[in-house]
Amino acid sequence: EEMEIVKSTGHFNWHDKIIEITYEYNEEPAVLKDALDKICIEAEQAAQDGHQFLILSDRGVDDKHVPVSAILACGAVHHHLINARLRSKCGIILETGEAREVHQMCVLVGFGADAVCPYMVFEIAQMLNDDGVIDVKEDAAYENYAAAVDRGISKVMAKMGISTMQSYKCAQIFEAVGIAQEVIDKCFKGTMSRVGGVDFEQLAKESLERHKLAF
């Protein structure tokens, strides 16, 4: 419900732009990198057009559309907008079924996400409730999950000696392991990476394999 409110808000004459972080099923080696370039260009144009909320959404996933990983899309858009000097003009919101755990939320926030709507978690909670596996009101299940994630993020920040979300957000206090330099330069610019690893081609292959298993 809160995500739908953000999508339809006219408060302070703010506007949102939904950017699909999916691409048509394709086994070409460069398909993932091309998809990220397209997402970045669309985000830049939306920021220039005066949209305050850029909503990166993978709800369009189906048998013909493969999702771009939320962290790759978020990091790429974040750095692209910085280079275009537009980052301070808009907020990046992730509407993704990929993020579920505290660590995943921390990484998304650390690489530029201003808000995350993990819709898959809420749908699973509703399904479990409908099946009688858990017995709580829907709103309570959502609120309990959000509170648990909040506490988890606070604990991670506390271990790093960070006391405010403003200091943690976009700070990129991570070290990349097993990621090729081309991916670092595109999505995680400035992040230390002592060991190389998977490139865009390999990441695309893994995404396609998961997509085949699902559909």
N, C-alpha and C positions, 0 to 999 in steps of 0.2 A: 504493500500500500504506500509506503514512504517513497519507494522508487517511482511509482506512478505519479505521486504528487510532484516530485522533482521534474518529471517529464512534462507535466502540464502546467507548471508554475508560470505566472506572469508577474510575480512579486518583483518590485523595483524595475519592472520591464525587462527582467532577465529572460533569456531564451536558451533552450537546449538543442543539441544536435546529436542524433543517434548515429553512430558510425559502426557499421557491421564489421566485426573482426573475424570474418570467414572468407573463404575463397572456394571457387568451383573446383570440384575434384579433378586433379591433374597430376600426372606423374612426371612432369618435366622437372629437372633438377633445381631450376631457379624459381619455382612457383612460390615458395614461402617468402623469399626475399622480395619478389615482385609484389606480393600481397602486402607486405609491410610498407613498401614504398607507397603503394596506393593509399593505405590507411593514413600514413603521415601527411600526404598531400591533401587528403580530404580533411584531416584535422586542422592543418594550417589554413585552408580556405574557410573553414567554419569559424576559426578564431578571428580571421580578418573580417568576416561578415558580421561579427559582433555577438556570437554565441558565447554565453558565459559558462555553460556546462557542456563538456564533450563526453558523451556517454558511449564508451567502448563496449559493445554488446555482442555476445556469441549466441544469443537466442535463436539466430537463424540457421543453426546447424541442422542438417538433415542428410538424407542419403546422397545428395549431390553437392553438399557444401561442407567443407572441412574447417574446423575451428583453428584460428591462430592462437597459440598459447597466450594467455592473458598477460603474463609477465613480459613476454617479447613485445607485444603490442603496446603495453603501458610504457615500458622503457624506451622504445623507439619513438613513440609520440612525444614523450616528455623531453627527450634530447633534441628532437627535431624542432619543437616549439621554442626551446631555449636558443637554438641556433638561429631561428627566425625572429627572435626577440618578441615572442608572443606568449610565452609561458605564464607571465603574471596576469594576463588578461582573461584567463579561463581556468576552470577546475577540471580535472580528469576523474571521471567516475567509471568504475568497472562494474558491468553487469555480466557476471560470469558464473558458469557452473563448475569451473575448474577449481576455484579457491574454496577450501573447506577448513583447513587446519590453521592454527595460530601462526605457525612458521610461514605458511603461504601468504597470510595477511600481512605479516611483518615485511616480507620481501616486496610485496606490491606497494605498500606504503613507502618503504625505503627507496623505491625506484620511481616515485612520482604520483601514486594514486592518492587522490584527495578523499575518496570514499569507495567502498566496495559493497556491492549487493550480491551475496553468494546464493542466488535463487535456488540452486540445486539442493542446498542444505535445508532450506525452508520447505521445499517440495517433499523431500525425504521425511522430514519431521511430520508433515501432514499425512503422508502415506502410512508411517508407523502408527500414528494416532488413529487413522481410519481402520487399520488392521488390528487394533487393540494391543499392540506391542508396548506402547506407552500410553499413559492415561493422564494427560494434562490438556488444558485448553490450548488452542492453537496459538493465541497471543502469548501465553506463558512460555510455550516451547521456543518461540522466536526470541522472546526477551531473555530467556535463560541462556540461549546460545550466544546472543550478542553480548551479554554481560560476561560470559566465560571468555569470549575472544578479547574483550576489553581488558580483563584481568591478565590474560596471557600476554598481550602486547605490553602492558604496563610492567610485567615481570621481566620481559626481555629488555625493555628500556632500562629498567633499574639495574640489571646485571651489567649493562654497558655504562652506567653512570649518567644516563640521560634522564632528565626530570620532566621534560615537556614534549608533547607530540610535535610541536613546531620545530624542535631541534632534531627530531628523529626523521621526520618526513623529508624525502628526497636526499637524505644524507648519504645513502649508498655505503653504509658501514658493513660491507661484505667483502669476501674474497671469492672470486670465481674459480671453480675447480672443474676441469674437463670441458671447457668451452673454448672454441676457436677464437682467434683474434678478430676475425671479421664480424662475429656475433657480438663480441665485446664492443667494438667500435660503433656498431649500429644501434645496439639496444642498451648497453651498460657502460657507456663511455666514462672513462676515469676509474673504473673498477679494476683492482689489482688481479692479475691472472698469471700465476707463475707456471702453470701447466696448461698446455693446449688441449684440444679435444674436438668435440663435435662441431661441425659447421652447419650452415643453413640447409645444405643438401641432405645431410644425415638427419637433422631435426625434421625436415619435411617427410622423409621416408618413415620415421617413427610415427609421425602424426597420421600418415596414410594407413599404416598398419593398425593403429588403434581404431581408425575410422572403419576399416574393413571388418574388424572384429565386432564393432558395434552394429553395423548395418548389413 
